[in-house]
Amino acid sequence: MVIKIVVLFLVAMGVLAMFGKLRYPGQNRIEAMKCPRCGRYKLGKSSCDCKGKG
């Protein structure tokens, strides 16, 4: 009985791991919205507030 519970737990963890590796459809667009210098999200079309400080 305990072995069955452990096996089911491991299968469930494997399924969750497979779903965790999936990429969301807009992931590239979200990554493009980050500042390459400091990593904060840019709001609007203006440049980041760090201006190279980070």
N, C-alpha and C positions, 0 to 999 in steps of 0.2 A: 504494500500500500504506500509506504513512504517513497519507494523507488518510483512509483507511478507519479506521485506529486512532484518529485524532483525533475523527472523527465518532462512533464507538462510545463513546469516553470522554465526550464531551459529552452523548450520550444517557443514559449511565449516571449522570452527575452530575445531569441534569434529573430522572430518576426518583427519585434519592435526595433531591433538593430537594422533590419533591412529597410523599414520605413524611415528610419532616421537618416539613412544615406541618400534618400531621394532628394532631388533638388526641386525647389519650388519654381513655377513657371517664370516669375519675375525676379529671380535671384540676381541675374547679371545687372539688371537695372538698379536694384537696391545697392549693390556693391559699387556701382558707378556714382552713386550719390554721396559716397563718403569722401572726405578730404584725404588725399594721398599722404599728406605730411603728418597730420595728427590723428586721423581715423574718426573724427566726429562727422556726423551727418550734416550736409550742407542744406540749408533751407532756402528756397527760392533760387534765383539765378545769380546772386552775388557770390563773391569769393568767401572763403572761410575767415573767421576772425583771428585764427592763429597767425596768419601771414608769415609762416616759416619759423615761428618760435618753438613749435613742438617737435 
